[in-house]
Amino acid sequence: MAEMLLDSVMTNEYKKNSIVLFDRGYPSYQFLGYLFDHEIYFVMRVKKQMSRLRSLSKKDGEVYR
């Protein structure tokens, strides 16, 4: 559902000027891939169990890619 919504509203102009905020319940590797592939800037809470991201974690828990 989130991908369908983003496809309908994220024009190139919005992509350049927007950061999408996600709360719990959205993270999956497939959805993260979608966001990266579509060059959508975002902030998302993820569980510590997402081990691929943990290796990128900063000391304070922030993750950057």
PDBQT receptor file of N, H, CA, C and O in Angstrom, charges set to zero:
ATOM      1  N   MET A   1       0.826  -1.195   0.000  1.00  0.00    +0.000 N 
ATOM      2  CA  MET A   1       0.000   0.000   0.000  1.00  0.00    +0.000 C 
ATOM      3  C   MET A   1       0.874   1.264   0.000  1.00  0.00    +0.000 C 
ATOM      4  O   MET A   1       0.575   2.233  -0.698  1.00  0.00    +0.000 OA
ATOM      5  N   ALA A   2       1.946   1.243   0.784  1.00  0.00    +0.000 N 
ATOM      6  H   ALA A   2       2.189   0.456   1.352  1.00  0.00    +0.000 HD
ATOM      7  CA  ALA A   2       2.813   2.423   0.846  1.00  0.00    +0.000 C 
ATOM      8  C   ALA A   2       3.459   2.700  -0.510  1.00  0.00    +0.000 C 
ATOM      9  O   ALA A   2       3.576   3.855  -0.920  1.00  0.00    +0.000 OA
ATOM     10  N   GLU A   3       3.880   1.638  -1.207  1.00  0.00    +0.000 N 
ATOM     11  H   GLU A   3       3.785   0.700  -0.874  1.00  0.00    +0.000 HD
ATOM     12  CA  GLU A   3       4.478   1.830  -2.531  1.00  0.00    +0.000 C 
ATOM     13  C   GLU A   3       3.469   2.442  -3.495  1.00  0.00    +0.000 C 
ATOM     14  O   GLU A   3       3.813   3.343  -4.260  1.00  0.00    +0.000 OA
ATOM     15  N   MET A   4       2.232   1.965  -3.465  1.00  0.00    +0.000 N 
ATOM     16  H   MET A   4       1.952   1.233  -2.844  1.00  0.00    +0.000 HD
ATOM     17  CA  MET A   4       1.199   2.516  -4.347  1.00  0.00    +0.000 C 
ATOM     18  C   MET A   4       0.959   3.987  -4.045  1.00  0.00    +0.000 C 
ATOM     19  O   MET A   4       0.819   4.792  -4.966  1.00  0.00    +0.000 OA
ATOM     20  N   LEU A   5       0.910   4.345  -2.777  1.00  0.00    +0.000 N 
ATOM     21  H   LEU A   5       1.024   3.691  -2.029  1.00  0.00    +0.000 HD
ATOM     22  CA  LEU A   5       0.695   5.742  -2.403  1.00  0.00    +0.000 C 
ATOM     23  C   LEU A   5       1.868   6.609  -2.864  1.00  0.00    +0.000 C 
ATOM     24  O   LEU A   5       1.667   7.683  -3.432  1.00  0.00    +0.000 OA
ATOM     25  N   LEU A   6       3.080   6.142  -2.620  1.00  0.00    +0.000 N 
ATOM     26  H   LEU A   6       3.243   5.270  -2.159  1.00  0.00    +0.000 HD
ATOM     27  CA  LEU A   6       4.248   6.915  -3.026  1.00  0.00    +0.000 C 
ATOM     28  C   LEU A   6       4.319   7.052  -4.546  1.00  0.00    +0.000 C 
ATOM     29  O   LEU A   6       4.670   8.119  -5.050  1.00  0.00    +0.000 OA
ATOM     30  N   ASP A   7       3.992   5.987  -5.282  1.00  0.00    +0.000 N 
ATOM     31  H   ASP A   7       3.707   5.120  -4.872  1.00  0.00    +0.000 HD
ATOM     32  CA  ASP A   7       3.971   6.066  -6.747  1.00  0.00    +0.000 C 
ATOM     33  C   ASP A   7       3.011   7.133  -7.244  1.00  0.00    +0.000 C 
ATOM     34  O   ASP A   7       3.273   7.784  -8.255  1.00  0.00    +0.000 OA
ATOM     35  N   SER A   8       1.900   7.317  -6.539  1.00  0.00    +0.000 N 
ATOM     36  H   SER A   8       1.687   6.788  -5.718  1.00  0.00    +0.000 HD
ATOM     37  CA  SER A   8       0.889   8.271  -7.003  1.00  0.00    +0.000 C 
ATOM     38  C   SER A   8       1.213   9.720  -6.636  1.00  0.00    +0.000 C 
ATOM     39  O   SER A   8       0.715  10.638  -7.288  1.00  0.00    +0.000 OA
ATOM     40  N   VAL A   9       2.034   9.946  -5.611  1.00  0.00    +0.000 N 
ATOM     41  H   VAL A   9       2.439   9.200  -5.082  1.00  0.00    +0.000 HD
ATOM     42  CA  VAL A   9       2.274  11.326  -5.179  1.00  0.00    +0.000 C 
ATOM     43  C   VAL A   9       3.709  11.816  -5.366  1.00  0.00    +0.000 C 
ATOM     44  O   VAL A   9       3.939  13.025  -5.354  1.00  0.00    +0.000 OA
ATOM     45  N   MET A  10       4.671  10.925  -5.537  1.00  0.00    +0.000 N 
ATOM     46  H   MET A  10       4.483   9.943  -5.547  1.00  0.00    +0.000 HD
ATOM     47  CA  MET A  10       6.070  11.348  -5.576  1.00  0.00    +0.000 C 
ATOM     48  C   MET A  10       6.525  11.667  -6.995  1.00  0.00    +0.000 C 
ATOM     49  O   MET A  10       7.098  10.821  -7.681  1.00  0.00    +0.000 OA
ATOM     50  N   THR A  11       6.264  12.897  -7.424  1.00  0.00    +0.000 N 
ATOM     51  H   THR A  11       5.799  13.584  -6.866  1.00  0.00    +0.000 HD
ATOM     52  CA  THR A  11       6.804  13.364  -8.698  1.00  0.00    +0.000 C 
ATOM     53  C   THR A  11       8.276  13.716  -8.483  1.00  0.00    +0.000 C 
ATOM     54  O   THR A  11       8.749  13.741  -7.346  1.00  0.00    +0.000 OA
ATOM     55  N   ASN A  12       8.989  13.985  -9.554  1.00  0.00    +0.000 N 
ATOM     56  H   ASN A  12       8.604  13.965 -10.477  1.00  0.00    +0.000 HD
ATOM     57  CA  ASN A  12      10.406  14.348  -9.428  1.00  0.00    +0.000 C 
ATOM     58  C   ASN A  12      10.589  15.581  -8.561  1.00  0.00    +0.000 C 
ATOM     59  O   ASN A  12      11.566  15.672  -7.818  1.00  0.00    +0.000 OA
ATOM     60  N   GLU A  13       9.671  16.527  -8.641  1.00  0.00    +0.000 N 
ATOM     61  H   GLU A  13       8.877  16.453  -9.244  1.00  0.00    +0.000 HD
ATOM     62  CA  GLU A  13       9.763  17.739  -7.820  1.00  0.00    +0.000 C 
ATOM     63  C   GLU A  13       9.626  17.406  -6.337  1.00  0.00    +0.000 C 
ATOM     64  O   GLU A  13      10.375  17.936  -5.516  1.00  0.00    +0.000 OA
ATOM     65  N   TYR A  14       8.685  16.540  -5.985  1.00  0.00    +0.000 N 
ATOM     66  H   TYR A  14       8.076  16.110  -6.652  1.00  0.00    +0.000 HD
ATOM     67  CA  TYR A  14       8.526  16.134  -4.594  1.00  0.00    +0.000 C 
ATOM     68  C   TYR A  14       9.732  15.363  -4.096  1.00  0.00    +0.000 C 
ATOM     69  O   TYR A  14      10.135  15.527  -2.944  1.00  0.00    +0.000 OA
ATOM     70  N   LYS A  15      10.317  14.522  -4.941  1.00  0.00    +0.000 N 
ATOM     71  H   LYS A  15       9.990  14.388  -5.876  1.00  0.00    +0.000 HD
ATOM     72  CA  LYS A  15      11.481  13.737  -4.529  1.00  0.00    +0.000 C 
ATOM     73  C   LYS A  15      12.638  14.637  -4.129  1.00  0.00    +0.000 C 
ATOM     74  O   LYS A  15      13.367  14.333  -3.185  1.00  0.00    +0.000 OA
ATOM     75  N   LYS A  16      12.810  15.745  -4.846  1.00  0.00    +0.000 N 
ATOM     76  H   LYS A  16      12.218  15.992  -5.614  1.00  0.00    +0.000 HD
ATOM     77  CA  LYS A  16      13.911  16.659  -4.552  1.00  0.00    +0.000 C 
ATOM     78  C   LYS A  16      13.696  17.439  -3.269  1.00  0.00    +0.000 C 
ATOM     79  O   LYS A  16      14.663  17.843  -2.623  1.00  0.00    +0.000 OA
ATOM     80  N   ASN A  17      12.432  17.659  -2.884  1.00  0.00    +0.000 N 
ATOM     81  H   ASN A  17      11.646  17.331  -3.408  1.00  0.00    +0.000 HD
ATOM     82  CA  ASN A  17      12.121  18.563  -1.785  1.00  0.00    +0.000 C 
ATOM     83  C   ASN A  17      11.438  17.890  -0.599  1.00  0.00    +0.000 C 
ATOM     84  O   ASN A  17      10.894  18.582   0.261  1.00  0.00    +0.000 OA
ATOM     85  N   SER A  18      11.452  16.566  -0.531  1.00  0.00    +0.000 N 
ATOM     86  H   SER A  18      11.894  16.004  -1.230  1.00  0.00    +0.000 HD
ATOM     87  CA  SER A  18      10.697  15.887   0.514  1.00  0.00    +0.000 C 
ATOM     88  C   SER A  18      11.525  14.837   1.237  1.00  0.00    +0.000 C 
ATOM     89  O   SER A  18      12.429  14.226   0.667  1.00  0.00    +0.000 OA
ATOM     90  N   ILE A  19      11.193  14.647   2.494  1.00  0.00    +0.000 N 
ATOM     91  H   ILE A  19      10.459  15.143   2.957  1.00  0.00    +0.000 HD
ATOM     92  CA  ILE A  19      11.689  13.529   3.289  1.00  0.00    +0.000 C 
ATOM     93  C   ILE A  19      10.445  12.850   3.848  1.00  0.00    +0.000 C 
ATOM     94  O   ILE A  19       9.641  13.485   4.531  1.00  0.00    +0.000 OA
ATOM     95  N   VAL A  20      10.285  11.562   3.561  1.00  0.00    +0.000 N 
ATOM     96  H   VAL A  20      10.938  11.046   3.007  1.00  0.00    +0.000 HD
ATOM     97  CA  VAL A  20       9.115  10.809   4.011  1.00  0.00    +0.000 C 
ATOM     98  C   VAL A  20       9.449  10.192   5.360  1.00  0.00    +0.000 C 
ATOM     99  O   VAL A  20      10.513   9.595   5.524  1.00  0.00    +0.000 OA
ATOM    100  N   LEU A  21       8.554  10.331   6.321  1.00  0.00    +0.000 N 
ATOM    101  H   LEU A  21       7.690  10.816   6.188  1.00  0.00    +0.000 HD
ATOM    102  CA  LEU A  21       8.747   9.816   7.676  1.00  0.00    +0.000 C 
ATOM    103  C   LEU A  21       7.888   8.576   7.872  1.00  0.00    +0.000 C 
ATOM    104  O   LEU A  21       6.675   8.618   7.667  1.00  0.00    +0.000 OA
ATOM    105  N   PHE A  22       8.521   7.465   8.271  1.00  0.00    +0.000 N 
ATOM    106  H   PHE A  22       9.506   7.431   8.437  1.00  0.00    +0.000 HD
ATOM    107  CA  PHE A  22       7.812   6.217   8.528  1.00  0.00    +0.000 C 
ATOM    108  C   PHE A  22       7.982   5.846   9.986  1.00  0.00    +0.000 C 
ATOM    109  O   PHE A  22       9.069   5.985  10.548  1.00  0.00    +0.000 OA
ATOM    110  N   ASP A  23       6.923   5.381  10.591  1.00  0.00    +0.000 N 
ATOM    111  H   ASP A  23       6.040   5.268  10.135  1.00  0.00    +0.000 HD
ATOM    112  CA  ASP A  23       6.988   4.864  11.947  1.00  0.00    +0.000 C 
ATOM    113  C   ASP A  23       7.147   3.352  11.858  1.00  0.00    +0.000 C 
ATOM    114  O   ASP A  23       7.475   2.823  10.797  1.00  0.00    +0.000 OA
ATOM    115  N   ARG A  24       6.921   2.670  12.944  1.00  0.00    +0.000 N 
ATOM    116  H   ARG A  24       6.655   3.100  13.807  1.00  0.00    +0.000 HD
ATOM    117  CA  ARG A  24       7.064   1.220  12.963  1.00  0.00    +0.000 C 
ATOM    118  C   ARG A  24       6.101   0.538  12.005  1.00  0.00    +0.000 C 
ATOM    119  O   ARG A  24       5.049   1.079  11.662  1.00  0.00    +0.000 OA
ATOM    120  N   GLY A  25       6.489  -0.678  11.574  1.00  0.00    +0.000 N 
ATOM    121  H   GLY A  25       7.343  -1.117  11.852  1.00  0.00    +0.000 HD
ATOM    122  CA  GLY A  25       5.616  -1.483  10.744  1.00  0.00    +0.000 C 
ATOM    123  C   GLY A  25       5.921  -1.432   9.265  1.00  0.00    +0.000 C 
ATOM    124  O   GLY A  25       5.368  -2.232   8.509  1.00  0.00    +0.000 OA
ATOM    125  N   TYR A  26       6.766  -0.538   8.820  1.00  0.00    +0.000 N 
ATOM    126  H   TYR A  26       7.215   0.112   9.433  1.00  0.00    +0.000 HD
ATOM    127  CA  TYR A  26       7.056  -0.422   7.399  1.00  0.00    +0.000 C 
ATOM    128  C   TYR A  26       8.331  -1.137   6.954  1.00  0.00    +0.000 C 
ATOM    129  O   TYR A  26       8.401  -1.562   5.801  1.00  0.00    +0.000 OA
ATOM    130  N   PRO A  27       9.328  -1.288   7.801  1.00  0.00    +0.000 N 
ATOM    131  CA  PRO A  27      10.607  -1.758   7.276  1.00  0.00    +0.000 C 
ATOM    132  C   PRO A  27      10.577  -3.209   6.787  1.00  0.00    +0.000 C 
ATOM    133  O   PRO A  27      10.127  -4.119   7.483  1.00  0.00    +0.000 OA
ATOM    134  N   SER A  28      11.060  -3.377   5.599  1.00  0.00    +0.000 N 
ATOM    135  H   SER A  28      11.425  -2.637   5.034  1.00  0.00    +0.000 HD
ATOM    136  CA  SER A  28      11.370  -4.682   5.024  1.00  0.00    +0.000 C 
ATOM    137  C   SER A  28      12.473  -4.403   4.016  1.00  0.00    +0.000 C 
ATOM    138  O   SER A  28      12.579  -3.292   3.496  1.00  0.00    +0.000 OA
ATOM    139  N   TYR A  29      13.284  -5.397   3.744  1.00  0.00    +0.000 N 
ATOM    140  H   TYR A  29      13.198  -6.300   4.167  1.00  0.00    +0.000 HD
ATOM    141  CA  TYR A  29      14.368  -5.173   2.793  1.00  0.00    +0.000 C 
ATOM    142  C   TYR A  29      13.812  -4.852   1.412  1.00  0.00    +0.000 C 
ATOM    143  O   TYR A  29      14.407  -4.068   0.673  1.00  0.00    +0.000 OA
ATOM    144  N   GLN A  30      12.688  -5.445   1.057  1.00  0.00    +0.000 N 
ATOM    145  H   GLN A  30      12.204  -6.082   1.657  1.00  0.00    +0.000 HD
ATOM    146  CA  GLN A  30      12.069  -5.164  -0.237  1.00  0.00    +0.000 C 
ATOM    147  C   GLN A  30      11.615  -3.696  -0.309  1.00  0.00    +0.000 C 
ATOM    148  O   GLN A  30      11.840  -3.025  -1.316  1.00  0.00    +0.000 OA
ATOM    149  N   PHE A  31      10.980  -3.207   0.753  1.00  0.00    +0.000 N 
ATOM    150  H   PHE A  31      10.798  -3.752   1.572  1.00  0.00    +0.000 HD
ATOM    151  CA  PHE A  31      10.501  -1.826   0.756  1.00  0.00    +0.000 C 
ATOM    152  C   PHE A  31      11.666  -0.842   0.795  1.00  0.00    +0.000 C 
ATOM    153  O   PHE A  31      11.622   0.193   0.129  1.00  0.00    +0.000 OA
ATOM    154  N   LEU A  32      12.698  -1.149   1.562  1.00  0.00    +0.000 N 
ATOM    155  H   LEU A  32      12.733  -1.989   2.103  1.00  0.00    +0.000 HD
ATOM    156  CA  LEU A  32      13.886  -0.289   1.567  1.00  0.00    +0.000 C 
ATOM    157  C   LEU A  32      14.500  -0.225   0.177  1.00  0.00    +0.000 C 
ATOM    158  O   LEU A  32      14.924   0.841  -0.271  1.00  0.00    +0.000 OA
ATOM    159  N   GLY A  33      14.549  -1.366  -0.508  1.00  0.00    +0.000 N 
ATOM    160  H   GLY A  33      14.205  -2.231  -0.144  1.00  0.00    +0.000 HD
ATOM    161  CA  GLY A  33      15.049  -1.381  -1.883  1.00  0.00    +0.000 C 
ATOM    162  C   GLY A  33      14.232  -0.494  -2.797  1.00  0.00    +0.000 C 
ATOM    163  O   GLY A  33      14.779   0.214  -3.642  1.00  0.00    +0.000 OA
ATOM    164  N   TYR A  34      12.916  -0.532  -2.626  1.00  0.00    +0.000 N 
ATOM    165  H   TYR A  34      12.471  -1.107  -1.939  1.00  0.00    +0.000 HD
ATOM    166  CA  TYR A  34      12.025   0.329  -3.406  1.00  0.00    +0.000 C 
ATOM    167  C   TYR A  34      12.374   1.807  -3.169  1.00  0.00    +0.000 C 
ATOM    168  O   TYR A  34      12.493   2.582  -4.117  1.00  0.00    +0.000 OA
ATOM    169  N   LEU A  35      12.534   2.182  -1.906  1.00  0.00    +0.000 N 
ATOM    170  H   LEU A  35      12.438   1.552  -1.136  1.00  0.00    +0.000 HD
ATOM    171  CA  LEU A  35      12.840   3.580  -1.578  1.00  0.00    +0.000 C 
ATOM    172  C   LEU A  35      14.175   4.016  -2.173  1.00  0.00    +0.000 C 
ATOM    173  O   LEU A  35      14.284   5.110  -2.727  1.00  0.00    +0.000 OA
ATOM    174  N   PHE A  36      15.187   3.165  -2.058  1.00  0.00    +0.000 N 
ATOM    175  H   PHE A  36      15.099   2.276  -1.608  1.00  0.00    +0.000 HD
ATOM    176  CA  PHE A  36      16.500   3.501  -2.618  1.00  0.00    +0.000 C 
ATOM    177  C   PHE A  36      16.446   3.549  -4.144  1.00  0.00    +0.000 C 
ATOM    178  O   PHE A  36      17.012   4.457  -4.752  1.00  0.00    +0.000 OA
ATOM    179  N   ASP A  37      15.774   2.585  -4.766  1.00  0.00    +0.000 N 
ATOM    180  H   ASP A  37      15.314   1.847  -4.272  1.00  0.00    +0.000 HD
ATOM    181  CA  ASP A  37      15.672   2.549  -6.230  1.00  0.00    +0.000 C 
ATOM    182  C   ASP A  37      14.960   3.770  -6.784  1.00  0.00    +0.000 C 
ATOM    183  O   ASP A  37      15.283   4.235  -7.878  1.00  0.00    +0.000 OA
ATOM    184  N   HIS A  38      13.992   4.295  -6.037  1.00  0.00    +0.000 N 
ATOM    185  H   HIS A  38      13.730   3.917  -5.149  1.00  0.00    +0.000 HD
ATOM    186  CA  HIS A  38      13.228   5.459  -6.492  1.00  0.00    +0.000 C 
ATOM    187  C   HIS A  38      13.792   6.779  -5.964  1.00  0.00    +0.000 C 
ATOM    188  O   HIS A  38      13.190   7.839  -6.139  1.00  0.00    +0.000 OA
ATOM    189  N   GLU A  39      14.956   6.698  -5.314  1.00  0.00    +0.000 N 
ATOM    190  H   GLU A  39      15.445   5.837  -5.172  1.00  0.00    +0.000 HD
ATOM    191  CA  GLU A  39      15.652   7.889  -4.796  1.00  0.00    +0.000 C 
ATOM    192  C   GLU A  39      14.744   8.748  -3.926  1.00  0.00    +0.000 C 
ATOM    193  O   GLU A  39      14.692   9.969  -4.074  1.00  0.00    +0.000 OA
ATOM    194  N   ILE A  40      14.029   8.090  -3.014  1.00  0.00    +0.000 N 
ATOM    195  H   ILE A  40      14.072   7.098  -2.894  1.00  0.00    +0.000 HD
ATOM    196  CA  ILE A  40      13.144   8.781  -2.081  1.00  0.00    +0.000 C 
ATOM    197  C   ILE A  40      13.875   8.908  -0.753  1.00  0.00    +0.000 C 
ATOM    198  O   ILE A  40      14.294   7.907  -0.172  1.00  0.00    +0.000 OA
ATOM    199  N   TYR A  41      14.029  10.137  -0.274  1.00  0.00    +0.000 N 
ATOM    200  H   TYR A  41      13.688  10.950  -0.746  1.00  0.00    +0.000 HD
ATOM    201  CA  TYR A  41      14.658  10.372   1.022  1.00  0.00    +0.000 C 
ATOM    202  C   TYR A  41      13.660  10.028   2.120  1.00  0.00    +0.000 C 
ATOM    203  O   TYR A  41      12.478  10.354   2.021  1.00  0.00    +0.000 OA
ATOM    204  N   PHE A  42      14.141   9.371   3.160  1.00  0.00    +0.000 N 
ATOM    205  H   PHE A  42      15.102   9.106   3.241  1.00  0.00    +0.000 HD
ATOM    206  CA  PHE A  42      13.219   8.933   4.193  1.00  0.00    +0.000 C 
ATOM    207  C   PHE A  42      13.913   8.780   5.532  1.00  0.00    +0.000 C 
ATOM    208  O   PHE A  42      15.136   8.667   5.617  1.00  0.00    +0.000 OA
ATOM    209  N   VAL A  43      13.089   8.781   6.583  1.00  0.00    +0.000 N 
ATOM    210  H   VAL A  43      12.096   8.873   6.514  1.00  0.00    +0.000 HD
ATOM    211  CA  VAL A  43      13.503   8.460   7.948  1.00  0.00    +0.000 C 
ATOM    212  C   VAL A  43      12.558   7.358   8.402  1.00  0.00    +0.000 C 
ATOM    213  O   VAL A  43      11.342   7.467   8.244  1.00  0.00    +0.000 OA
ATOM    214  N   MET A  44      13.134   6.278   8.977  1.00  0.00    +0.000 N 
ATOM    215  H   MET A  44      14.122   6.190   9.105  1.00  0.00    +0.000 HD
ATOM    216  CA  MET A  44      12.319   5.130   9.348  1.00  0.00    +0.000 C 
ATOM    217  C   MET A  44      12.882   4.472  10.588  1.00  0.00    +0.000 C 
ATOM    218  O   MET A  44      14.094   4.301  10.716  1.00  0.00    +0.000 OA
ATOM    219  N   ARG A  45      11.994   4.100  11.505  1.00  0.00    +0.000 N 
ATOM    220  H   ARG A  45      11.009   4.239  11.401  1.00  0.00    +0.000 HD
ATOM    221  CA  ARG A  45      12.424   3.318  12.663  1.00  0.00    +0.000 C 
ATOM    222  C   ARG A  45      12.474   1.858  12.252  1.00  0.00    +0.000 C 
ATOM    223  O   ARG A  45      11.552   1.347  11.615  1.00  0.00    +0.000 OA
ATOM    224  N   VAL A  46      13.564   1.190  12.624  1.00  0.00    +0.000 N 
ATOM    225  H   VAL A  46      14.312   1.605  13.141  1.00  0.00    +0.000 HD
ATOM    226  CA  VAL A  46      13.687  -0.240  12.323  1.00  0.00    +0.000 C 
ATOM    227  C   VAL A  46      14.083  -0.985  13.587  1.00  0.00    +0.000 C 
ATOM    228  O   VAL A  46      14.658  -0.406  14.508  1.00  0.00    +0.000 OA
ATOM    229  N   LYS A  47      13.772  -2.267  13.621  1.00  0.00    +0.000 N 
ATOM    230  H   LYS A  47      13.304  -2.737  12.873  1.00  0.00    +0.000 HD
ATOM    231  CA  LYS A  47      14.142  -3.094  14.755  1.00  0.00    +0.000 C 
ATOM    232  C   LYS A  47      15.625  -3.449  14.686  1.00  0.00    +0.000 C 
ATOM    233  O   LYS A  47      16.221  -3.476  13.609  1.00  0.00    +0.000 OA
ATOM    234  N   LYS A  48      16.199  -3.716  15.833  1.00  0.00    +0.000 N 
ATOM    235  H   LYS A  48      15.715  -3.694  16.708  1.00  0.00    +0.000 HD
ATOM    236  CA  LYS A  48      17.600  -4.113  15.884  1.00  0.00    +0.000 C 
ATOM    237  C   LYS A  48      17.844  -5.421  15.138  1.00  0.00    +0.000 C 
ATOM    238  O   LYS A  48      18.974  -5.704  14.741  1.00  0.00    +0.000 OA
ATOM    239  N   GLN A  49      16.799  -6.216  14.944  1.00  0.00    +0.000 N 
ATOM    240  H   GLN A  49      15.881  -5.986  15.266  1.00  0.00    +0.000 HD
ATOM    241  CA  GLN A  49      16.947  -7.496  14.278  1.00  0.00    +0.000 C 
ATOM    242  C   GLN A  49      17.283  -7.365  12.793  1.00  0.00    +0.000 C 
ATOM    243  O   GLN A  49      17.626  -8.363  12.159  1.00  0.00    +0.000 OA
ATOM    244  N   MET A  50      17.196  -6.187  12.235  1.00  0.00    +0.000 N 
ATOM    245  H   MET A  50      16.918  -5.376  12.750  1.00  0.00    +0.000 HD
ATOM    246  CA  MET A  50      17.545  -6.014  10.827  1.00  0.00    +0.000 C 
ATOM    247  C   MET A  50      19.069  -5.981  10.735  1.00  0.00    +0.000 C 
ATOM    248  O   MET A  50      19.677  -4.920  10.598  1.00  0.00    +0.000 OA
ATOM    249  N   SER A  51      19.660  -7.146  10.811  1.00  0.00    +0.000 N 
ATOM    250  H   SER A  51      19.166  -8.009  10.922  1.00  0.00    +0.000 HD
ATOM    251  CA  SER A  51      21.103  -7.294  10.999  1.00  0.00    +0.000 C 
ATOM    252  C   SER A  51      21.927  -6.652   9.897  1.00  0.00    +0.000 C 
ATOM    253  O   SER A  51      23.034  -6.187  10.170  1.00  0.00    +0.000 OA
ATOM    254  N   ARG A  52      21.445  -6.605   8.681  1.00  0.00    +0.000 N 
ATOM    255  H   ARG A  52      20.546  -6.983   8.460  1.00  0.00    +0.000 HD
ATOM    256  CA  ARG A  52      22.219  -5.982   7.608  1.00  0.00    +0.000 C 
ATOM    257  C   ARG A  52      22.413  -4.500   7.878  1.00  0.00    +0.000 C 
ATOM    258  O   ARG A  52      23.434  -3.928   7.495  1.00  0.00    +0.000 OA
ATOM    259  N   LEU A  53      21.450  -3.874   8.531  1.00  0.00    +0.000 N 
ATOM    260  H   LEU A  53      20.620  -4.338   8.842  1.00  0.00    +0.000 HD
ATOM    261  CA  LEU A  53      21.565  -2.453   8.841  1.00  0.00    +0.000 C 
ATOM    262  C   LEU A  53      22.376  -2.217  10.103  1.00  0.00    +0.000 C 
ATOM    263  O   LEU A  53      23.007  -1.170  10.249  1.00  0.00    +0.000 OA
ATOM    264  N   ARG A  54      22.364  -3.173  11.008  1.00  0.00    +0.000 N 
ATOM    265  H   ARG A  54      21.851  -4.024  10.889  1.00  0.00    +0.000 HD
ATOM    266  CA  ARG A  54      23.091  -2.985  12.267  1.00  0.00    +0.000 C 
ATOM    267  C   ARG A  54      24.568  -2.755  12.023  1.00  0.00    +0.000 C 
ATOM    268  O   ARG A  54      25.201  -2.005  12.766  1.00  0.00    +0.000 OA
ATOM    269  N   SER A  55      25.141  -3.384  10.993  1.00  0.00    +0.000 N 
ATOM    270  H   SER A  55      24.628  -3.994  10.389  1.00  0.00    +0.000 HD
ATOM    271  CA  SER A  55      26.563  -3.205  10.730  1.00  0.00    +0.000 C 
ATOM    272  C   SER A  55      26.881  -1.780  10.294  1.00  0.00    +0.000 C 
ATOM    273  O   SER A  55      28.037  -1.358  10.347  1.00  0.00    +0.000 OA
ATOM    274  N   LEU A  56      25.868  -1.039   9.864  1.00  0.00    +0.000 N 
ATOM    275  H   LEU A  56      24.930  -1.382   9.821  1.00  0.00    +0.000 HD
ATOM    276  CA  LEU A  56      26.056   0.346   9.452  1.00  0.00    +0.000 C 
ATOM    277  C   LEU A  56      25.731   1.335  10.563  1.00  0.00    +0.000 C 
ATOM    278  O   LEU A  56      25.901   2.543  10.396  1.00  0.00    +0.000 OA
ATOM    279  N   SER A  57      25.265   0.821  11.696  1.00  0.00    +0.000 N 
ATOM    280  H   SER A  57      25.127  -0.160  11.832  1.00  0.00    +0.000 HD
ATOM    281  CA  SER A  57      24.770   1.690  12.764  1.00  0.00    +0.000 C 
ATOM    282  C   SER A  57      25.864   2.535  13.390  1.00  0.00    +0.000 C 
ATOM    283  O   SER A  57      27.002   2.096  13.555  1.00  0.00    +0.000 OA
ATOM    284  N   LYS A  58      25.498   3.723  13.722  1.00  0.00    +0.000 N 
ATOM    285  H   LYS A  58      24.573   4.079  13.587  1.00  0.00    +0.000 HD
ATOM    286  CA  LYS A  58      26.367   4.610  14.482  1.00  0.00    +0.000 C 
ATOM    287  C   LYS A  58      26.166   4.298  15.962  1.00  0.00    +0.000 C 
ATOM    288  O   LYS A  58      25.266   3.542  16.329  1.00  0.00    +0.000 OA
ATOM    289  N   LYS A  59      26.996   4.873  16.794  1.00  0.00    +0.000 N 
ATOM    290  H   LYS A  59      27.728   5.486  16.497  1.00  0.00    +0.000 HD
ATOM    291  CA  LYS A  59      26.929   4.602  18.224  1.00  0.00    +0.000 C 
ATOM    292  C   LYS A  59      25.581   4.971  18.826  1.00  0.00    +0.000 C 
ATOM    293  O   LYS A  59      25.101   4.290  19.732  1.00  0.00    +0.000 OA
ATOM    294  N   ASP A  60      24.974   6.028  18.338  1.00  0.00    +0.000 N 
ATOM    295  H   ASP A  60      25.364   6.581  17.602  1.00  0.00    +0.000 HD
ATOM    296  CA  ASP A  60      23.709   6.495  18.910  1.00  0.00    +0.000 C 
ATOM    297  C   ASP A  60      22.496   5.804  18.307  1.00  0.00    +0.000 C 
ATOM    298  O   ASP A  60      21.362   6.157  18.633  1.00  0.00    +0.000 OA
ATOM    299  N   GLY A  61      22.712   4.828  17.437  1.00  0.00    +0.000 N 
ATOM    300  H   GLY A  61      23.632   4.541  17.173  1.00  0.00    +0.000 HD
ATOM    301  CA  GLY A  61      21.601   4.094  16.846  1.00  0.00    +0.000 C 
ATOM    302  C   GLY A  61      21.158   4.598  15.494  1.00  0.00    +0.000 C 
ATOM    303  O   GLY A  61      20.289   3.987  14.872  1.00  0.00    +0.000 OA
ATOM    304  N   GLU A  62      21.726   5.691  15.015  1.00  0.00    +0.000 N 
ATOM    305  H   GLU A  62      22.432   6.187  15.520  1.00  0.00    +0.000 HD
ATOM    306  CA  GLU A  62      21.362   6.192  13.703  1.00  0.00    +0.000 C 
ATOM    307  C   GLU A  62      22.043   5.355  12.643  1.00  0.00    +0.000 C 
ATOM    308  O   GLU A  62      23.166   4.887  12.829  1.00  0.00    +0.000 OA
ATOM    309  N   VAL A  63      21.357   5.172  11.538  1.00  0.00    +0.000 N 
ATOM    310  H   VAL A  63      20.444   5.552  11.387  1.00  0.00    +0.000 HD
ATOM    311  CA  VAL A  63      21.888   4.392  10.426  1.00  0.00    +0.000 C 
ATOM    312  C   VAL A  63      21.913   5.277   9.191  1.00  0.00    +0.000 C 
ATOM    313  O   VAL A  63      20.934   5.955   8.882  1.00  0.00    +0.000 OA
ATOM    314  N   TYR A  64      23.011   5.265   8.506  1.00  0.00    +0.000 N 
ATOM    315  H   TYR A  64      23.807   4.714   8.758  1.00  0.00    +0.000 HD
ATOM    316  CA  TYR A  64      23.145   6.049   7.277  1.00  0.00    +0.000 C 
ATOM    317  C   TYR A  64      23.537   5.133   6.142  1.00  0.00    +0.000 C 
ATOM    318  O   TYR A  64      24.281   4.171   6.328  1.00  0.00    +0.000 OA
ATOM    319  N   ARG A  65      23.031   5.440   4.969  1.00  0.00    +0.000 N 
ATOM    320  H   ARG A  65      22.426   6.222   4.817  1.00  0.00    +0.000 HD
ATOM    321  CA  ARG A  65      23.486   4.690   3.804  1.00  0.00    +0.000 C 
ATOM    322  C   ARG A  65      23.818   5.677   2.723  1.00  0.00    +0.000 C 
ATOM    323  O   ARG A  65      24.228   5.282   1.632  1.00  0.00    +0.000 OA
TER     324      ARG A  65
